[in-house]
Amino acid sequence: MSDTEQYLLDAADRCVRLARVGRELAANLESLSDDLMAKAVELDTVRDKKKAGRN
């Protein structure tokens, strides 16, 4: 196998690995975003309940 062929195979393997890592990272970020949104809603609800109790 020539150096060029080996280089292309190695580059293709790196691309596949990076794509997989990218998909995993995107999924993790989406999950984190969902958790943060849920916490924001929870805090907003608590604040609204406290505010309603003062009136």
Residue pairs with C-beta under 8 A, 6 or more apart in sequence:
none
